[in-house]
Amino acid sequence: MVIRPTTPGTFVVWNGKRYRGELAITPTDSGMLVVNVLSMNDYLRGVVPLEIGSRTPAEFAAVEAQAVAARTYAYKHLTSARAFDMYATVQDQVYGGVEAEKPQSDSAIMTTADVVVLYNGQPITTPYHSTCGGSTAGVSEVWYDQPDQPYLRPVSDKIPGTNGYYCDPSPRFSWTQSYDATSLRAVIEKYLATYTKAPKNGLGKITDIREQGRTPSGRVAALAVQTESGTYTLRGNDIRFVLRDPKGAILNSTYFTFTRETSGGEVSSFSVNGRGYGHGIGMCQWGAIGRARAGQNYRTILETYYPGTTIGRIAG
């Protein structure tokens, strides 16, 4: 079944939210699959403001960079392997339909119409994240089971001639997260088995946590979690999904140092001092904002965070 607007200039509505284009609804074994079918520009209008937020006029180049990164990602992920191209969540890009649209991001989408990031003449995968904390990361530093790409490698965010960083205005440029014995044991018991061969029950006390190397950008490569039942290794981004806060939010990044104390054969306190927010690969959004404030245009921003690429128009 396909639902279309009844008159020109109106929208389709689903769960009280308005959407451009049309809705294709297909029954499945578990319910209904609802797909919003629309043009690329209309899709981006519901993505860009949710990904970069409302920015000042001096930061407009960052909004343009976000529009191009989001467009490139979407073109790269067009597929015939399933009934839709993109998830409307952080699994791909956050999409909010008409309610998300803003004049500023609409303008950025139009001023960069059809512009994408290219490597060897083809659109690339353009991951991005909130805050790199000083340096972006290569793919395998974080997503250790995925191959590195020449255009996704560590890029310093340091402002030349200073001790500052383009992304340091971010509220999560630096942060701390602390655990006592009870809270540490709770998150380890709940999540460790999902990412290692640890048993789901009977871990016992957390007797030690040790760092196992640093990545080229300075992130933690792996942690060895020693328990009474054995020692288990967490690698890359998996660390974030185990060291959650009491509300279940994942750790801000793997760009951190830590201190620990032990008592009675158990880690009694574990304090993480970190920088950045997100996986750290590709474009640093707060870095893009800082670079826009410094006068860089969107092309310079994108070519910095995706080194070796060119900025051009999508073929056809």
Short mmCIF file of the C-alpha atoms (twelve columns), coordinates in Angstrom:
data_MODEL
# 
_entry.id   MODEL 
# 
loop_
_atom_site.group_PDB 
_atom_site.id 
_atom_site.type_symbol 
_atom_site.label_atom_id 
_atom_site.label_alt_id 
_atom_site.label_comp_id 
_atom_site.label_asym_id 
_atom_site.label_seq_id 
_atom_site.Cartn_x 
_atom_site.Cartn_y 
_atom_site.Cartn_z 
_atom_site.pdbx_PDB_model_num 
ATOM 1   C CA . MET A 1   0.000  0.000   0.000   1 
ATOM 2   C CA . VAL A 2   1.231  3.487   -0.871  1 
ATOM 3   C CA . ILE A 3   0.003  6.644   0.874   1 
ATOM 4   C CA . ARG A 4   0.383  9.900   -1.035  1 
ATOM 5   C CA . PRO A 5   -0.508 13.527  -0.222  1 
ATOM 6   C CA . THR A 6   -4.084 14.323  -1.141  1 
ATOM 7   C CA . THR A 7   -3.354 17.799  -2.528  1 
ATOM 8   C CA . PRO A 8   -0.239 19.671  -3.684  1 
ATOM 9   C CA . GLY A 9   1.716  21.281  -0.873  1 
ATOM 10  C CA . THR A 10  0.489  18.848  1.789   1 
ATOM 11  C CA . PHE A 11  2.263  15.972  3.495   1 
ATOM 12  C CA . VAL A 12  1.658  12.380  4.450   1 
ATOM 13  C CA . VAL A 13  1.273  11.764  8.195   1 
ATOM 14  C CA . TRP A 14  2.374  8.739   10.210  1 
ATOM 15  C CA . ASN A 15  2.183  8.484   14.005  1 
ATOM 16  C CA . GLY A 16  1.347  12.181  14.137  1 
ATOM 17  C CA . LYS A 17  4.461  13.239  12.191  1 
ATOM 18  C CA . ARG A 18  4.506  14.830  8.741   1 
ATOM 19  C CA . TYR A 19  6.672  13.545  5.901   1 
ATOM 20  C CA . ARG A 20  7.404  14.673  2.371   1 
ATOM 21  C CA . GLY A 21  7.021  12.267  -0.533  1 
ATOM 22  C CA . GLU A 22  4.975  9.148   0.076   1 
ATOM 23  C CA . LEU A 23  4.783  6.199   2.463   1 
ATOM 24  C CA . ALA A 24  5.119  2.608   1.252   1 
ATOM 25  C CA . ILE A 25  3.610  0.195   3.768   1 
ATOM 26  C CA . THR A 26  4.297  -3.537  3.605   1 
ATOM 27  C CA . PRO A 27  3.018  -6.235  6.012   1 
ATOM 28  C CA . THR A 28  5.730  -8.341  7.661   1 
ATOM 29  C CA . ASP A 29  5.783  -11.290 10.067  1 
ATOM 30  C CA . SER A 30  6.254  -8.920  13.002  1 
ATOM 31  C CA . GLY A 31  4.059  -5.985  11.962  1 
ATOM 32  C CA . MET A 32  4.387  -3.409  9.193   1 
ATOM 33  C CA . LEU A 33  7.374  -1.985  7.363   1 
ATOM 34  C CA . VAL A 34  6.817  1.732   6.743   1 
ATOM 35  C CA . VAL A 35  9.201  3.387   4.270   1 
ATOM 36  C CA . ASN A 36  9.224  7.099   3.463   1 
ATOM 37  C CA . VAL A 37  9.972  7.396   -0.257  1 
ATOM 38  C CA . LEU A 38  11.218 10.867  -1.209  1 
ATOM 39  C CA . SER A 39  13.879 12.806  -3.074  1 
ATOM 40  C CA . MET A 40  17.433 13.097  -1.805  1 
ATOM 41  C CA . ASN A 41  17.121 16.808  -1.009  1 
ATOM 42  C CA . ASP A 42  13.850 16.310  0.872   1 
ATOM 43  C CA . TYR A 43  15.477 13.495  2.844   1 
ATOM 44  C CA . LEU A 44  18.436 15.726  3.739   1 
ATOM 45  C CA . ARG A 45  16.100 18.449  4.963   1 
ATOM 46  C CA . GLY A 46  15.019 16.050  7.716   1 
ATOM 47  C CA . VAL A 47  18.591 14.919  8.515   1 
ATOM 48  C CA . VAL A 48  21.012 17.858  8.523   1 
ATOM 49  C CA . PRO A 49  19.438 19.944  11.338  1 
ATOM 50  C CA . LEU A 50  19.236 16.906  13.612  1 
ATOM 51  C CA . GLU A 51  22.866 16.007  12.990  1 
ATOM 52  C CA . ILE A 52  24.525 19.449  13.290  1 
ATOM 53  C CA . GLY A 53  21.956 21.500  15.247  1 
ATOM 54  C CA . SER A 54  21.193 25.216  14.855  1 
ATOM 55  C CA . ARG A 55  24.369 27.172  14.210  1 
ATOM 56  C CA . THR A 56  25.256 30.865  14.050  1 
ATOM 57  C CA . PRO A 57  25.809 32.609  10.688  1 
ATOM 58  C CA . ALA A 58  29.565 32.433  11.316  1 
ATOM 59  C CA . GLU A 59  29.268 28.637  11.518  1 
ATOM 60  C CA . PHE A 60  27.316 28.173  8.283   1 
ATOM 61  C CA . ALA A 61  30.230 26.432  6.539   1 
ATOM 62  C CA . ALA A 62  29.925 23.630  9.113   1 
ATOM 63  C CA . VAL A 63  26.253 23.193  8.189   1 
ATOM 64  C CA . GLU A 64  27.243 23.029  4.511   1 
ATOM 65  C CA . ALA A 65  29.921 20.447  5.349   1 
ATOM 66  C CA . GLN A 66  27.321 18.423  7.234   1 
ATOM 67  C CA . ALA A 67  24.938 18.591  4.276   1 
ATOM 68  C CA . VAL A 68  27.610 17.278  1.908   1 
ATOM 69  C CA . ALA A 69  28.721 14.540  4.325   1 
ATOM 70  C CA . ALA A 70  25.123 13.406  4.855   1 
ATOM 71  C CA . ARG A 71  24.398 13.473  1.101   1 
ATOM 72  C CA . THR A 72  27.533 11.485  0.320   1 
ATOM 73  C CA . TYR A 73  26.742 8.908   2.989   1 
ATOM 74  C CA . ALA A 74  23.219 8.502   1.620   1 
ATOM 75  C CA . TYR A 75  24.347 8.057   -1.990  1 
ATOM 76  C CA . LYS A 76  26.983 5.540   -0.905  1 
ATOM 77  C CA . HIS A 77  24.352 3.486   0.945   1 
ATOM 78  C CA . LEU A 78  21.691 3.286   -1.755  1 
ATOM 79  C CA . THR A 79  20.887 -0.414  -2.070  1 
ATOM 80  C CA . SER A 80  18.605 -2.875  -3.811  1 
ATOM 81  C CA . ALA A 81  19.323 -5.578  -1.230  1 
ATOM 82  C CA . ARG A 82  16.339 -4.596  0.940   1 
ATOM 83  C CA . ALA A 83  13.126 -2.593  0.742   1 
ATOM 84  C CA . PHE A 84  14.729 0.650   1.983   1 
ATOM 85  C CA . ASP A 85  18.064 2.424   1.772   1 
ATOM 86  C CA . MET A 86  18.559 4.072   5.158   1 
ATOM 87  C CA . TYR A 87  17.534 3.579   8.751   1 
ATOM 88  C CA . ALA A 88  16.129 6.774   10.299  1 
ATOM 89  C CA . THR A 89  18.341 6.436   13.398  1 
ATOM 90  C CA . VAL A 90  22.010 6.638   14.369  1 
ATOM 91  C CA . GLN A 91  22.370 3.231   12.703  1 
ATOM 92  C CA . ASP A 92  22.609 5.367   9.555   1 
ATOM 93  C CA . GLN A 93  21.551 9.027   9.909   1 
ATOM 94  C CA . VAL A 94  18.949 10.537  12.223  1 
ATOM 95  C CA . TYR A 95  15.912 11.561  10.145  1 
ATOM 96  C CA . GLY A 96  12.938 13.485  11.495  1 
ATOM 97  C CA . GLY A 97  10.753 14.381  8.541   1 
ATOM 98  C CA . VAL A 98  9.119  17.794  8.115   1 
ATOM 99  C CA . GLU A 99  9.180  18.670  11.836  1 
ATOM 100 C CA . ALA A 100 12.982 18.619  11.807  1 
ATOM 101 C CA . GLU A 101 13.436 21.062  8.933   1 
ATOM 102 C CA . LYS A 102 15.104 24.448  9.490   1 
ATOM 103 C CA . PRO A 103 15.685 27.369  7.085   1 
ATOM 104 C CA . GLN A 104 19.432 27.381  7.789   1 
ATOM 105 C CA . SER A 105 19.961 23.725  6.903   1 
ATOM 106 C CA . ASP A 106 17.604 24.032  3.921   1 
ATOM 107 C CA . SER A 107 19.874 26.821  2.664   1 
ATOM 108 C CA . ALA A 108 23.010 24.703  3.179   1 
ATOM 109 C CA . ILE A 109 21.460 21.844  1.229   1 
ATOM 110 C CA . MET A 110 20.673 24.177  -1.664  1 
ATOM 111 C CA . THR A 111 24.060 25.954  -1.718  1 
ATOM 112 C CA . THR A 112 25.763 22.549  -1.909  1 
ATOM 113 C CA . ALA A 113 23.250 20.981  -4.313  1 
ATOM 114 C CA . ASP A 114 24.486 17.638  -5.692  1 
ATOM 115 C CA . VAL A 115 27.936 18.118  -4.088  1 
ATOM 116 C CA . VAL A 116 29.553 14.974  -2.610  1 
ATOM 117 C CA . VAL A 117 32.906 13.767  -1.286  1 
ATOM 118 C CA . LEU A 118 34.775 11.683  -3.880  1 
ATOM 119 C CA . TYR A 119 37.739 9.321   -3.841  1 
ATOM 120 C CA . ASN A 120 38.928 8.068   -7.211  1 
ATOM 121 C CA . GLY A 121 35.838 9.711   -8.643  1 
ATOM 122 C CA . GLN A 122 33.343 7.767   -6.501  1 
ATOM 123 C CA . PRO A 123 31.310 8.772   -3.427  1 
ATOM 124 C CA . ILE A 124 32.782 7.452   -0.204  1 
ATOM 125 C CA . THR A 125 31.419 6.351   3.121   1 
ATOM 126 C CA . THR A 126 31.530 9.553   5.193   1 
ATOM 127 C CA . PRO A 127 31.228 8.724   8.894   1 
ATOM 128 C CA . TYR A 128 31.097 11.670  11.249  1 
ATOM 129 C CA . HIS A 129 30.880 12.191  14.985  1 
ATOM 130 C CA . SER A 130 30.333 14.936  17.543  1 
ATOM 131 C CA . THR A 131 33.795 15.596  19.000  1 
ATOM 132 C CA . CYS A 132 37.168 14.006  18.220  1 
ATOM 133 C CA . GLY A 133 38.877 15.364  21.344  1 
ATOM 134 C CA . GLY A 134 42.047 16.403  19.524  1 
ATOM 135 C CA . SER A 135 42.488 13.844  16.744  1 
ATOM 136 C CA . THR A 136 40.209 11.767  14.569  1 
ATOM 137 C CA . ALA A 137 40.801 8.025   14.266  1 
ATOM 138 C CA . GLY A 138 41.430 5.444   11.590  1 
ATOM 139 C CA . VAL A 139 38.729 2.845   10.997  1 
ATOM 140 C CA . SER A 140 40.462 -0.169  12.555  1 
ATOM 141 C CA . GLU A 141 41.364 1.809   15.684  1 
ATOM 142 C CA . VAL A 142 37.703 1.776   16.678  1 
ATOM 143 C CA . TRP A 143 35.875 -0.675  14.405  1 
ATOM 144 C CA . TYR A 144 38.651 -3.256  14.696  1 
ATOM 145 C CA . ASP A 145 36.929 -5.805  12.445  1 
ATOM 146 C CA . GLN A 146 36.675 -3.391  9.489   1 
ATOM 147 C CA . PRO A 147 39.414 -2.483  6.998   1 
ATOM 148 C CA . ASP A 148 41.144 0.876   7.047   1 
ATOM 149 C CA . GLN A 149 40.455 3.349   4.248   1 
ATOM 150 C CA . PRO A 150 42.993 5.837   2.868   1 
ATOM 151 C CA . TYR A 151 40.533 8.730   3.344   1 
ATOM 152 C CA . LEU A 152 39.637 7.749   6.934   1 
ATOM 153 C CA . ARG A 153 42.848 8.131   8.881   1 
ATOM 154 C CA . PRO A 154 43.902 10.167  11.939  1 
ATOM 155 C CA . VAL A 155 43.680 13.924  11.442  1 
ATOM 156 C CA . SER A 156 44.887 16.375  14.090  1 
ATOM 157 C CA . ASP A 157 42.347 18.942  15.213  1 
ATOM 158 C CA . LYS A 158 44.951 21.180  16.806  1 
ATOM 159 C CA . ILE A 159 44.813 24.863  15.877  1 
ATOM 160 C CA . PRO A 160 48.207 25.707  14.315  1 
ATOM 161 C CA . GLY A 161 50.464 27.807  16.525  1 
ATOM 162 C CA . THR A 162 48.343 27.299  19.646  1 
ATOM 163 C CA . ASN A 163 47.663 24.765  22.368  1 
ATOM 164 C CA . GLY A 164 43.969 24.745  21.483  1 
ATOM 165 C CA . TYR A 165 41.835 22.530  19.275  1 
ATOM 166 C CA . TYR A 166 39.110 23.395  16.818  1 
ATOM 167 C CA . CYS A 167 36.650 21.151  18.684  1 
ATOM 168 C CA . ASP A 168 37.416 22.307  22.229  1 
ATOM 169 C CA . PRO A 169 34.216 24.431  22.476  1 
ATOM 170 C CA . SER A 170 32.335 21.124  22.571  1 
ATOM 171 C CA . PRO A 171 30.704 20.414  25.947  1 
ATOM 172 C CA . ARG A 172 32.202 16.926  25.739  1 
ATOM 173 C CA . PHE A 173 35.711 17.864  24.683  1 
ATOM 174 C CA . SER A 174 36.850 16.587  28.108  1 
ATOM 175 C CA . TRP A 175 34.933 14.565  30.689  1 
ATOM 176 C CA . THR A 176 35.202 12.081  33.532  1 
ATOM 177 C CA . GLN A 177 33.239 8.988   34.466  1 
ATOM 178 C CA . SER A 178 33.740 7.127   37.754  1 
ATOM 179 C CA . TYR A 179 32.695 3.789   39.187  1 
ATOM 180 C CA . ASP A 180 32.824 2.286   42.638  1 
ATOM 181 C CA . ALA A 181 33.124 -1.478  43.100  1 
ATOM 182 C CA . THR A 182 29.365 -2.018  42.976  1 
ATOM 183 C CA . SER A 183 28.645 0.056   39.874  1 
ATOM 184 C CA . LEU A 184 31.668 -1.325  38.009  1 
ATOM 185 C CA . ARG A 185 30.693 -4.891  38.753  1 
ATOM 186 C CA . ALA A 186 27.102 -4.167  37.673  1 
ATOM 187 C CA . VAL A 187 28.028 -2.907  34.191  1 
ATOM 188 C CA . ILE A 188 30.680 -5.572  33.647  1 
ATOM 189 C CA . GLU A 189 28.293 -8.364  34.617  1 
ATOM 190 C CA . LYS A 190 25.531 -6.936  32.419  1 
ATOM 191 C CA . TYR A 191 27.458 -6.258  29.215  1 
ATOM 192 C CA . LEU A 192 30.818 -8.071  29.111  1 
ATOM 193 C CA . ALA A 193 29.449 -11.390 27.825  1 
ATOM 194 C CA . THR A 194 27.986 -9.661  24.764  1 
ATOM 195 C CA . TYR A 195 31.418 -8.548  23.546  1 
ATOM 196 C CA . THR A 196 33.746 -11.273 24.839  1 
ATOM 197 C CA . LYS A 197 33.635 -14.969 25.712  1 
ATOM 198 C CA . ALA A 198 32.910 -14.161 29.349  1 
ATOM 199 C CA . PRO A 199 30.141 -16.215 30.999  1 
ATOM 200 C CA . LYS A 200 26.769 -14.533 31.412  1 
ATOM 201 C CA . ASN A 201 26.774 -15.394 35.099  1 
ATOM 202 C CA . GLY A 202 29.363 -16.056 37.787  1 
ATOM 203 C CA . LEU A 203 32.066 -13.564 36.829  1 
ATOM 204 C CA . GLY A 204 32.866 -12.918 40.466  1 
ATOM 205 C CA . LYS A 205 34.869 -9.902  41.556  1 
ATOM 206 C CA . ILE A 206 36.545 -7.536  39.082  1 
ATOM 207 C CA . THR A 207 40.134 -7.978  40.240  1 
ATOM 208 C CA . ASP A 208 41.955 -5.753  37.709  1 
ATOM 209 C CA . ILE A 209 41.561 -3.732  34.493  1 
ATOM 210 C CA . ARG A 210 44.636 -3.163  32.348  1 
ATOM 211 C CA . GLU A 211 45.266 -1.176  29.202  1 
ATOM 212 C CA . GLN A 212 46.572 -3.185  26.251  1 
ATOM 213 C CA . GLY A 213 48.122 -0.671  23.891  1 
ATOM 214 C CA . ARG A 214 47.283 2.608   22.201  1 
ATOM 215 C CA . THR A 215 46.151 3.268   18.653  1 
ATOM 216 C CA . PRO A 216 47.957 5.691   16.296  1 
ATOM 217 C CA . SER A 217 45.592 8.528   17.301  1 
ATOM 218 C CA . GLY A 218 46.128 7.844   21.020  1 
ATOM 219 C CA . ARG A 219 42.947 5.927   21.808  1 
ATOM 220 C CA . VAL A 220 42.795 2.814   23.967  1 
ATOM 221 C CA . ALA A 221 43.294 -0.177  21.689  1 
ATOM 222 C CA . ALA A 222 42.021 -2.757  24.183  1 
ATOM 223 C CA . LEU A 223 41.308 -3.390  27.851  1 
ATOM 224 C CA . ALA A 224 41.973 -6.632  29.708  1 
ATOM 225 C CA . VAL A 225 39.243 -7.167  32.293  1 
ATOM 226 C CA . GLN A 226 40.417 -9.603  34.952  1 
ATOM 227 C CA . THR A 227 37.755 -11.328 37.025  1 
ATOM 228 C CA . GLU A 228 37.637 -14.274 39.378  1 
ATOM 229 C CA . SER A 229 36.410 -16.423 36.478  1 
ATOM 230 C CA . GLY A 230 39.075 -15.372 33.978  1 
ATOM 231 C CA . THR A 231 40.516 -12.509 31.941  1 
ATOM 232 C CA . TYR A 232 38.604 -11.105 28.968  1 
ATOM 233 C CA . THR A 233 39.745 -8.613  26.320  1 
ATOM 234 C CA . LEU A 234 37.630 -5.708  25.120  1 
ATOM 235 C CA . ARG A 235 38.744 -4.149  21.838  1 
ATOM 236 C CA . GLY A 236 38.064 -0.809  20.159  1 
ATOM 237 C CA . ASN A 237 34.546 0.548   20.269  1 
ATOM 238 C CA . ASP A 238 33.347 -2.472  22.267  1 
ATOM 239 C CA . ILE A 239 34.890 -0.784  25.312  1 
ATOM 240 C CA . ARG A 240 32.279 1.958   25.088  1 
ATOM 241 C CA . PHE A 241 29.407 -0.503  25.023  1 
ATOM 242 C CA . VAL A 242 30.550 -2.233  28.207  1 
ATOM 243 C CA . LEU A 243 31.683 0.741   30.311  1 
ATOM 244 C CA . ARG A 244 28.246 2.352   30.393  1 
ATOM 245 C CA . ASP A 245 26.918 4.776   32.953  1 
ATOM 246 C CA . PRO A 246 24.187 3.771   35.463  1 
ATOM 247 C CA . LYS A 247 21.468 4.841   32.996  1 
ATOM 248 C CA . GLY A 248 22.885 2.644   30.243  1 
ATOM 249 C CA . ALA A 249 24.507 5.356   28.107  1 
ATOM 250 C CA . ILE A 250 27.688 4.139   26.424  1 
ATOM 251 C CA . LEU A 251 31.089 5.637   27.260  1 
ATOM 252 C CA . ASN A 252 31.701 8.896   25.398  1 
ATOM 253 C CA . SER A 253 34.767 7.661   23.507  1 
ATOM 254 C CA . THR A 254 37.833 5.425   23.662  1 
ATOM 255 C CA . TYR A 255 40.106 8.476   23.861  1 
ATOM 256 C CA . PHE A 256 40.811 8.240   27.589  1 
ATOM 257 C CA . THR A 257 43.162 7.418   30.429  1 
ATOM 258 C CA . PHE A 258 42.084 5.837   33.699  1 
ATOM 259 C CA . THR A 259 43.067 5.248   37.284  1 
ATOM 260 C CA . ARG A 260 42.012 2.373   39.509  1 
ATOM 261 C CA . GLU A 261 42.286 1.377   43.137  1 
ATOM 262 C CA . THR A 262 41.928 -2.066  44.604  1 
ATOM 263 C CA . SER A 263 40.837 -3.268  48.021  1 
ATOM 264 C CA . GLY A 264 40.310 -6.799  49.248  1 
ATOM 265 C CA . GLY A 265 41.326 -8.243  45.884  1 
ATOM 266 C CA . GLU A 266 38.725 -6.216  43.988  1 
ATOM 267 C CA . VAL A 267 38.800 -3.011  41.940  1 
ATOM 268 C CA . SER A 268 37.211 -0.617  44.426  1 
ATOM 269 C CA . SER A 269 37.253 2.485   42.206  1 
ATOM 270 C CA . PHE A 270 37.723 3.064   38.500  1 
ATOM 271 C CA . SER A 271 37.922 6.610   37.145  1 
ATOM 272 C CA . VAL A 272 37.987 7.421   33.440  1 
ATOM 273 C CA . ASN A 273 39.327 10.781  32.210  1 
ATOM 274 C CA . GLY A 274 38.462 11.194  28.580  1 
ATOM 275 C CA . ARG A 275 38.186 13.482  25.596  1 
ATOM 276 C CA . GLY A 276 35.712 13.565  22.751  1 
ATOM 277 C CA . TYR A 277 32.308 12.118  22.027  1 
ATOM 278 C CA . GLY A 278 31.589 9.463   19.432  1 
ATOM 279 C CA . HIS A 279 33.602 6.933   17.462  1 
ATOM 280 C CA . GLY A 280 36.089 9.545   16.269  1 
ATOM 281 C CA . ILE A 281 36.190 8.492   12.594  1 
ATOM 282 C CA . GLY A 282 35.784 10.973  9.737   1 
ATOM 283 C CA . MET A 283 34.420 14.477  10.231  1 
ATOM 284 C CA . CYS A 284 34.478 15.962  13.721  1 
ATOM 285 C CA . GLN A 285 31.299 18.059  13.856  1 
ATOM 286 C CA . TRP A 286 32.497 20.384  16.613  1 
ATOM 287 C CA . GLY A 287 35.810 20.623  14.795  1 
ATOM 288 C CA . ALA A 288 33.919 21.634  11.656  1 
ATOM 289 C CA . ILE A 289 32.140 24.313  13.706  1 
ATOM 290 C CA . GLY A 290 35.468 25.584  15.046  1 
ATOM 291 C CA . ARG A 291 36.998 25.593  11.571  1 
ATOM 292 C CA . ALA A 292 33.996 27.500  10.188  1 
ATOM 293 C CA . ARG A 293 34.441 30.092  12.948  1 
ATOM 294 C CA . ALA A 294 38.078 30.389  11.854  1 
ATOM 295 C CA . GLY A 295 36.997 31.170  8.287   1 
ATOM 296 C CA . GLN A 296 37.444 27.794  6.578   1 
ATOM 297 C CA . ASN A 297 34.904 26.964  3.870   1 
ATOM 298 C CA . TYR A 298 33.037 23.678  3.674   1 
ATOM 299 C CA . ARG A 299 35.326 22.265  0.991   1 
ATOM 300 C CA . THR A 300 38.423 22.827  3.119   1 
ATOM 301 C CA . ILE A 301 36.683 21.309  6.139   1 
ATOM 302 C CA . LEU A 302 35.692 18.160  4.241   1 
ATOM 303 C CA . GLU A 303 39.036 17.714  2.502   1 
ATOM 304 C CA . THR A 304 40.729 17.995  5.902   1 
ATOM 305 C CA . TYR A 305 38.641 15.341  7.648   1 
ATOM 306 C CA . TYR A 306 38.538 13.036  4.607   1 
ATOM 307 C CA . PRO A 307 42.170 13.356  3.442   1 
ATOM 308 C CA . GLY A 308 42.962 12.528  -0.168  1 
ATOM 309 C CA . THR A 309 39.412 13.192  -1.351  1 
ATOM 310 C CA . THR A 310 38.020 15.766  -3.739  1 
ATOM 311 C CA . ILE A 311 34.742 17.654  -3.593  1 
ATOM 312 C CA . GLY A 312 32.599 17.331  -6.709  1 
ATOM 313 C CA . ARG A 313 29.115 16.717  -7.993  1 
ATOM 314 C CA . ILE A 314 27.349 13.381  -8.095  1 
ATOM 315 C CA . ALA A 315 27.370 11.917  -11.606 1 
ATOM 316 C CA . GLY A 316 23.985 11.973  -13.300 1 
# 
